């Protein structure tokens, strides 16, 4: 399984990130979670951010084991903001995991990411078990 974490801090101006240190968070994530990499962008929903998301999704689209975790604002907003990017890159919505990381500190964000990553791993393991089970 390949998991890419995209962190957004809303240009560093959003008060909901006042207790977050985006300079140290990527290292914390990569040290504690089994992910390919973690990147920070100041505005994933902006033009440069959309291009970055498109590049990553385009690279991951052919690999059914690749997931992109968008760590930013409300999950509904992320789906709406990146729907066009997913369509353009043919990246399946089922492998995009939007996660709300607002209103907490690094430890809180790390806990939310850990929960999301562990859910992906459990999902993969349950699929593996289901496919290995003998037919009734």
N, C-alpha and C positions, 0 to 999 in steps of 0.2 A: 504494500500500500504506500502510495506517495501522497503526502499531505503538504500543501503550500499554505502558509499563513500570511495574509495580507492585513496589515494594521493601518488604520487611517486615524489621524488625530484632528480632522476637520480644521485644517490650517493652523492648529495650535490656538485657535481663538475661542473654541467652544468651552464654556465653563464646566461642562461635564467631564473634561479631561484635566482639570486643575490639579488633581492628586496623582496624575500618571506621569511617569518619567519614560518617555518614548525613546530616550537614548539608551537606557539599560534594559528595557523590556524585551527587545528581540533576543538578546543574549540569554535572558532568563528563560524565555520560551524554548529556545533551541537547546538549552542545557537540561531542561526538565521534561520536555515532551519529545516523542518520537516523530519528528517532522523533518521534511527535506530542508526547508528554510523558512525564515520569517523576514519580511520586509516591512518598512514603514514608508508610507507616502502621505504627504500633507493633505491631499484631497483626491481620493480615489474616484469621486464622482465628477471631477474636473476633466478637462481635455487630456492632460498628461496622464492622469490617473486611469482614465478609460483606456488609453493606449497601452498602459502597463498591464491592466487587467486583461485586455484583449490578447496581448502577447503571451501571457501566462496561460490563459484559457485555450488559445490556439495550440500551444505546445502540449497541453494536457489532454485535449479533446480525444485523440485517438487511443489513449491509454485508459482502459476501464478501471484501473487501480488508482488513478490520480484524482485527488479532491482539492478543491480550493476553498479555504475558509476565509470569508470576508469578515474582518473584525472591525466594526465601525458603528454605525447608527442602527436604527430599528431594522430588523430583518425584512419587514414588508417594504421598507424604503429601498433597501439594497436590491431586492428582487426587481423592483420597478426600475431602479437606476441602471442595473446591469442586464436587463432582459434583452435589450438590443445587442449588447456585446456578446451575450451567450448565443443568440441567434446567428450573429455574423460569424462567430468562430466555431459554430456547431458544437459548442460545449453543452452537455446535458445539464439541465436544471437540477437533476437529482444528485449531481456531484458538486454543486455549489452549496456551501453551508454558511448562511449569513448569521452572524453572531453580534449581538448588541454588547458593546464593551463600555458604554458610557456610565458615568456616575460611580466609579470605583477607583481603586489604585492598582498598582502593578500586581499585587497578590490576588486581588479580586479578578482582574482580567485573566491572570494565569489560571485561576480556578475555573473560570468559564471556558477557557480554551481547553483545559484538561478534560473537562466534562464532554465537550464536543468531540475531541479526538478519541476519547475512550468509547463514545457512542459509535463512531465510525468503525473502530476496531471490532466492537461487539457485533455490529451489523455484518461486517465481513465474515467473522467467525460463524455466525448463525447461518449465513448463506452457504458457507463451506460445509457445515454439518448437514444442512438440508440436502445439498447435492450429493453428499456421500452416503446418505441414508438409503437403504434398499427399498425398492418400490414394494408397496403392499399388494 
